[in-house]
């Protein structure tokens, strides 16, 4: 989406910036009723068949950005209905986090095989010969597939010499690795919350922008205006997100100009998580107390295991995620701190609701939402003058953002602690692959392994809340990783010495 869904990105940014500006200006929230007209002026549609439909969709985006539920098409509600409940200076997230905007959904066809104009109606007609249900026949001008008989096995597609048969699915369903996309009575997408793990891949894959998550930027900005102990912690995938001219120190300074007292790398928390998981692996997996251990940093991965493989959930690391460890680090220094996690992930909004997390992480926003705040404040990062260096974390901690980085950090740290041990690792990204890996692990074929699961393809650098292309961010993260003053969390003097030497619990 970052490379080609530019119209959707533009609309989302306009909505985020509008809500952020209202919060900074202290505007009367009744203005939301006319905000869609300001974002989409005139009477000629720009993106869809009707400007009125465009505005109806923007209205739903405004509500979701305020933290409100999307409205049902069968019920009348004003845009501002329920607004008093979210006009507060604390996070006010009411599940479900991810919502389908029904006005925007085009009820895309579900999975099917289709014969294109490439069909030559050839003499051999292998498509009919391989079909196990006799769903394929030869018509007047091309092969025909009877969708009532078709079992979607794809054999006809594979055997066609002209590649005339294509298999398609609605993009949101194809992206969902846990089969959480159902259909309502009109064929529109509907999310099964019993299976959804809030990874957000359906959001970035829908070409109609019909799925969106709720935001906390309005409540966050109100808190920034009233609280002097506001801290931001930023995920290691922030590199390259805000344009090639914005340096890491300029991004940090720009965040401070939004009202934060200080900014800390979540890579620092990654170092702490690495130390804890390395010790946990050596204490539990190596002696055989548990068969294998899964990493804990990706919330969608851990929720997937909890929902689909509940009998395996005990084998996910007990260590807190880097987000939580960073927040705990700040809380030790300032017990009154109110902490905002900024990252690529929307699932962290759900993680922050957990009983063991909510007292440490108070707000969660994405890079995309942060950009909306920069726009509202008129902050141009590349123009900020600052010379301070950032050195919160090790090279291994900064590598968490890229798939494989977590397992590499834990393995190398564990081997530094106990060089004689053998440590096998396996990592996968995308929920489809995570589910496959867990099936294999449940069958006992990954015993003794450290397993890393990432819900997004390529890792956090491809999360739903990112702004830049995968390759650009990967290069920027790698460059920043190489600038770290220490290689391993064992050498990171920012971390308590007792933890680094193994004396802390």
C-alpha positions in Angstrom: 0.0 0.0 0.0 2.9 2.4 0.8 4.1 2.2 -2.8 0.9 2.3 -4.8 -2.2 3.0 -2.7 -1.4 6.7 -2.7 -5.0 8.0 -2.8 -6.0 5.9 0.3 -2.9 7.2 2.1 -3.8 10.8 1.2 -7.3 10.4 2.6 -6.1 8.7 5.8 -3.5 11.4 6.4 -6.1 14.2 5.8 -8.4 12.6 8.4 -5.6 12.1 11.0 -4.4 15.7 10.5 -7.9 17.1 10.8 -8.6 15.4 14.1 -5.1 16.2 15.4 -5.5 19.9 14.5 -8.9 20.0 16.2 -7.3 18.6 19.4 -4.3 21.0 19.3 -6.7 24.0 18.6 -9.2 22.9 21.3 -11.9 23.1 18.7 -15.6 22.5 19.4 -16.1 18.8 18.4 -19.4 19.7 16.7 -17.2 20.8 13.8 -16.8 17.1 13.0 -20.2 17.3 11.4 -18.8 19.4 8.6 -15.3 18.0 8.5 -15.9 15.7 5.6 -17.1 18.7 3.5 -13.8 20.4 4.3 -11.7 17.4 3.3 -13.8 16.7 0.2 -15.1 20.1 -1.0 -17.3 20.6 -4.1 -19.9 18.4 -5.7 -17.8 16.3 -8.1 -16.6 12.9 -6.9 -12.8 12.4 -6.9 -12.4 8.7 -6.0 -15.8 7.0 -6.2 -19.1 7.2 -8.1 -20.6 9.9 -5.7 -19.2 12.7 -3.6 -21.9 11.9 -1.1 -20.7 8.4 -0.7 -17.1 9.7 -0.4 -18.1 12.0 2.4 -20.1 9.2 4.2 -16.9 7.1 4.2 -14.8 10.0 5.5 -17.4 10.5 8.2 -16.8 6.9 9.4 -13.0 7.5 9.2 -13.4 10.6 11.4 -15.4 8.6 13.9 -12.9 5.8 14.0 -10.0 8.3 14.4 -11.8 9.7 17.4 -12.1 6.2 18.8 -15.8 5.8 18.1 -17.5 2.8 16.5 -18.4 2.8 12.9 -22.1 3.3 12.4 -24.5 0.7 11.1 -26.1 1.5 7.7 -29.5 0.5 9.0 -29.5 3.0 11.9 -29.5 6.8 12.0 -26.7 8.4 14.0 -25.0 11.8 13.8 -21.3 11.8 13.1 -20.8 13.2 16.7 -23.1 10.7 18.5 -21.1 9.4 21.5 -18.5 12.1 21.2 -18.5 13.0 24.9 -17.3 9.5 25.8 -14.0 10.0 23.9 -13.5 13.8 24.6 -11.0 12.9 27.4 -7.2 13.0 28.0 -6.7 9.3 28.4 -6.9 6.3 26.0 -10.5 5.3 25.4 -10.2 2.3 23.2 -13.4 0.2 23.0 -13.1 -3.1 21.1 -13.4 -4.0 18.3 -10.2 -2.3 17.2 -10.6 -3.1 13.5 -13.9 -2.1 11.8 -15.3 -2.6 8.3 -16.7 0.6 6.8 -19.7 -0.9 5.1 -20.3 2.2 2.9 -16.9 1.6 1.4 -16.9 -2.2 1.0 -17.6 -3.4 -2.6 -18.5 -7.0 -1.6 -15.7 -8.4 -3.6 -16.2 -12.0 -4.8 -14.8 -14.7 -2.5 -12.2 -17.3 -3.6 -12.9 -18.6 -7.1 -11.3 -19.8 -10.4 -12.1 -17.9 -13.5 -11.4 -18.5 -17.2 -9.9 -15.4 -19.0 -9.8 -14.4 -22.7 -6.5 -16.3 -23.0 -8.4 -19.5 -23.4 -7.9 -21.0 -26.9 -10.5 -23.8 -26.4 -7.7 -26.2 -27.3 -8.2 -29.8 -28.6 -6.5 -31.4 -25.6 -8.6 -29.4 -23.1 -6.5 -30.6 -20.1 -8.6 -28.5 -17.8 -11.6 -30.7 -18.2 -9.4 -33.9 -17.9 -7.9 -33.0 -14.5 -11.0 -31.6 -12.8 -12.1 -34.1 -10.1 -15.6 -32.8 -9.9 -16.4 -32.3 -13.6 -16.8 -28.6 -12.9 -15.0 -27.6 -16.1 -16.6 -27.9 -19.5 -15.9 -26.4 -23.0 -18.3 -23.8 -24.1 -18.8 -22.0 -27.4 -15.8 -19.7 -27.1 -13.9 -20.8 -24.0 -13.8 -23.2 -21.1 -16.5 -22.7 -18.5 -16.2 -23.4 -14.7 -19.3 -24.3 -12.8 -18.8 -22.5 -9.5 -21.3 -24.7 -7.7 -19.3 -27.8 -8.5 -15.8 -26.2 -8.3 -13.8 -27.1 -5.1 -11.1 -24.6 -5.8 -8.3 -27.2 -6.0 -6.6 -25.3 -8.8 -5.7 -28.3 -10.9 -7.2 -26.7 -14.0 -5.2 -23.5 -13.4 -1.9 -25.4 -13.1 -2.4 -27.6 -16.2 -3.6 -24.9 -18.7 -0.9 -24.4 -21.3 -2.0 -20.8 -22.0 -2.3 -19.7 -18.3 -5.9 -18.9 -19.1 -7.3 -19.7 -15.7 -6.7 -17.4 -12.8 -7.5 -17.9 -9.1 -8.6 -14.9 -7.1 -9.9 -14.0 -3.7 -11.0 -10.8 -2.0 -7.8 -9.1 -1.0 -8.7 -8.7 2.7 -9.4 -12.4 3.0 -6.3 -13.5 1.1 -4.2 -11.4 3.5 -5.7 -12.8 6.6 -3.7 -15.8 7.9 -6.3 -16.8 10.5 -9.4 -16.9 8.3 -11.1 -14.1 10.2 -12.8 -12.5 7.2 -16.5 -13.6 6.7 -19.3 -12.1 4.7 -22.5 -10.4 5.8 -25.9 -10.9 4.2 -25.0 -8.6 1.3 -21.6 -10.2 0.7 -19.6 -7.4 2.3 -16.6 -8.2 4.4 -17.3 -8.9 8.1 -14.6 -9.6 10.7 -14.9 -12.7 12.9 -13.5 -11.3 16.2 -13.2 -14.7 17.7 -10.4 -15.4 15.2 -9.1 -11.9 14.5 -5.6 -11.1 16.0 -5.6 -7.4 15.0 -2.6 -7.7 12.7 -4.0 -5.1 10.4 -3.0 -6.9 7.1 -6.6 -6.7 5.9 -6.5 -2.9 6.3 -3.4 -2.4 4.1 -4.5 -4.9 1.4 -8.1 -3.6 0.8 -7.9 -1.4 -2.3 -11.2 0.3 -1.4 -10.0 1.5 2.0 -13.0 -0.3 3.5 -11.3 -1.5 6.7 -9.8 0.7 9.4 -8.7 0.7 13.0 -9.5 3.1 15.8 -7.1 5.8 16.8 -6.1 7.5 20.0 -4.5 10.6 18.6 -7.2 13.0 19.9 -7.0 11.7 23.4 -3.2 11.7 23.3 -3.0 15.3 22.2 -5.4 16.4 25.0 -3.0 14.6 27.4 0.0 16.3 25.9 -1.7 19.6 26.7 -2.4 18.8 30.3 0.4 16.5 31.5 4.1 17.3 32.1 5.2 13.7 32.3 4.6 12.5 28.8 7.2 10.2 27.2 7.3 8.7 23.7 8.9 5.3 23.0 9.5 4.6 19.3 9.9 1.2 17.6 13.1 0.4 15.8 11.3 0.4 12.4 11.0 4.2 12.6 14.0 4.7 10.3 13.1 5.8 6.8 9.4 6.3 7.6 9.4 10.1 7.4 11.3 10.7 4.2 15.0 10.3 3.2 15.9 13.8 4.5 14.7 13.3 8.1 17.5 11.9 10.3 16.8 9.9 13.4 17.7 12.8 15.7 15.4 15.1 13.8 12.5 12.7 14.2 13.2 12.5 17.9 13.3 16.3 18.2 10.1 16.6 16.1 8.3 14.2 18.5 9.4 16.4 21.4 8.0 19.5 19.6 4.6 17.7 19.8 4.7 18.1 23.5 6.6 15.0 24.8 9.2 15.4 27.5 11.6 12.8 26.1 11.8 10.1 23.4 13.5 6.6 24.0 14.3 3.9 21.5 12.2 0.7 22.0 15.4 -1.0 20.8 16.5 -0.5 24.4 13.5 -2.6 25.6 14.5 -5.1 22.9 17.9 -5.5 24.5 16.2 -6.2 27.8 13.8 -8.7 26.2 16.8 -10.3 24.5 18.5 -10.8 27.9 15.4 -12.2 29.5 14.5 -14.6 26.6 18.0 -15.8 26.3 18.1 -16.7 30.0 14.6 -18.2 29.8 15.6 -20.4 26.8 18.7 -21.7 28.6 16.8 -22.4 31.8 13.7 -24.0 30.3 14.3 -25.4 26.8 17.9 -26.6 27.0 17.2 -28.8 30.0 13.9 -30.0 28.5 11.5 -28.4 30.9 9.4 -27.2 27.9 9.8 -28.6 24.3 10.4 -25.2 22.6 10.0 -21.5 23.2 8.3 -18.9 21.0 9.3 -15.3 21.1 7.1 -12.7 22.8 7.6 -9.5 20.8 4.8 -9.7 18.1 1.5 -9.4 19.8 -0.5 -10.8 16.9 1.7 -13.9 16.8 1.1 -14.5 20.5 -2.6 -13.9 20.3 -2.8 -16.3 17.3 -1.2 -19.0 19.4 -3.5 -18.3 22.3 -6.6 -18.4 20.1 -5.8 -21.2 17.7 -3.3 -23.3 19.7 -4.3 -22.7 23.3 -2.5 -25.9 24.5 0.8 -24.5 23.1 0.5 -21.0 24.6 2.5 -21.9 27.7 5.5 -22.3 25.4 5.5 -18.6 24.4 8.1 -16.7 26.3 7.1 -15.2 29.6 9.3 -12.2 28.9 7.6 -8.9 28.3 7.7 -7.4 24.8 10.2 -4.6 24.0 7.4 -2.0 24.2 6.6 -3.0 27.8 10.3 -3.3 28.8 11.0 0.2 27.5 8.0 1.6 29.4 9.1 -0.1 32.6 12.6 1.4 32.2 11.1 4.9 32.0 8.7 4.2 34.9 11.6 3.4 37.2 13.1 6.8 36.5 9.7 8.7 36.6 6.9 6.9 38.3 4.5 9.6 37.1 5.3 9.0 33.5 2.6 8.6 30.9 4.0 6.6 28.0 3.1 6.5 24.4 4.3 3.8 22.1 4.9 4.8 18.5 5.3 2.1 16.0 4.2 0.2 12.8 1.8 -2.0 14.6 -1.9 -1.6 15.5 -2.0 -4.9 17.5 0.0 -3.0 20.2 -3.2 -1.0 20.9 -4.7 -4.3 22.1 -1.6 -5.4 24.0 -1.7 -2.1 25.9 -5.2 -3.0 27.2 -3.9 -6.1 29.1 -4.0 -5.9 32.9 -0.2 -6.5 33.1 0.5 -3.7 30.5 -2.0 -0.9 30.9 -0.2 0.7 33.9 3.0 1.1 31.8 1.8 1.9 28.3 -1.0 4.5 28.2 -1.3 5.4 24.5 -0.4 3.6 21.2 -0.2 5.3 17.8 1.3 4.3 14.5 3.9 6.1 12.3 1.0 7.1 10.0 -0.9 8.7 12.9 2.3 10.4 14.1 2.6 11.9 10.6 -0.9 13.3 10.9 0.2 15.0 14.1 3.3 16.5 12.4 1.1 17.8 9.6 -1.4 19.4 12.1 1.4 21.1 14.0 3.2 22.2 10.8 6.4 20.4 11.8 8.9 19.8 8.9 11.4 17.3 10.2 14.1 17.9 7.7 14.3 21.6 8.8 14.9 20.9 12.5 18.5 21.7 13.6 19.8 19.3 16.2 23.2 17.6 16.7 22.5 15.2 19.6 23.4 11.5 19.0 21.0 8.6 19.9 22.6 5.7 21.7 20.0 3.9 23.7 20.4 0.4 22.3 22.7 -2.2 20.9 23.0 -3.3 17.3 21.1 -6.5 18.0 18.3 -4.6 19.7 17.9 -2.3 16.7 17.7 -5.4 14.4 14.3 -6.5 16.0 12.5 -4.6 13.3 13.5 -7.0 10.5 12.2 -10.6 10.3 14.8 -12.9 11.9 16.3 -10.2 14.1 14.6 -11.3 17.3 15.8 -14.9 17.0 19.3 -13.8 16.0 19.6 -11.5 19.0 18.4 -14.1 21.5 20.5 -16.9 20.0 23.7 -14.8 19.9 23.1 -13.6 23.5 22.4 -17.1 24.8 25.6 -18.4 23.2 27.6 -15.6 24.7 26.2 -16.7 28.1 26.7 -20.4 27.5 29.0 -21.0 24.5 28.8 -24.8 24.8 25.0 -25.0 24.2 23.4 -25.8 20.9 20.6 -23.5 19.9 18.4 -24.1 16.9 16.2 -21.3 15.7 13.5 -20.9 13.1 11.6 -17.8 12.1 8.7 -17.0 9.8 6.8 -13.9 8.9 3.1 -13.5 7.8 0.3 -15.2 9.8 -0.1 -17.8 7.1 3.4 -19.0 7.8 3.0 -18.6 11.6 0.1 -20.9 11.6 2.0 -23.5 9.6 5.0 -23.3 12.0 2.7 -23.8 15.0 1.2 -26.9 13.4 4.6 -28.4 13.0 5.7 -27.4 16.5 2.5 -28.9 18.0 3.4 -32.1 16.2 6.7 -32.2 18.1 8.9 -31.5 15.2 10.5 -28.3 16.6 11.5 -29.5 20.0 14.6 -27.7 21.3 14.0 -24.8 19.0 13.6 -21.1 19.5 10.7 -20.0 17.3 10.2 -16.5 16.1 6.8 -15.5 14.7 6.1 -12.2 12.9 2.6 -11.4 11.6 3.8 -9.0 8.9 5.8 -10.1 5.8 9.4 -9.2 6.4 8.8 -8.2 10.0 7.8 -4.9 11.7 9.2 -2.8 8.9 6.1 -3.8 6.8 3.5 -3.2 9.6 0.1 -1.7 8.8 1.0 1.6 10.4 4.2 2.2 8.3 4.6 4.9 5.7 7.6 4.0 3.5 8.5 1.1 1.2 9.9 -2.1 2.6 13.3 -1.8 0.9 13.9 1.8 1.9 13.1 1.1 5.5 15.1 -2.1 5.6 18.2 -0.2 4.4 17.6 2.6 6.8 17.2 0.2 9.8 20.3 -1.7 8.8 22.4 1.6 8.5 21.1 2.7 12.0 21.8 -0.7 13.4 25.4 -0.4 12.3 25.8 2.9 14.0 25.1 1.5 17.5 27.9 2.0 19.9 27.7 -1.6 21.2 27.0 -4.9 19.4 25.2 -6.9 22.1 22.8 -6.1 25.0 25.4 -7.7 27.2 27.5 -4.6 26.5 24.7 -2.0 26.7 25.6 0.1 29.7 22.2 1.8 29.7 20.8 -1.4 31.0 21.1 -2.3 34.7 24.3 -4.2 35.3 22.5 -6.9 37.4 20.3 -7.8 34.4 23.3 -7.9 32.1 25.3 -10.2 34.4 22.3 -12.4 35.1 21.7 -11.5 38.8 18.4 -9.7 38.2 15.0 -11.5 38.2 
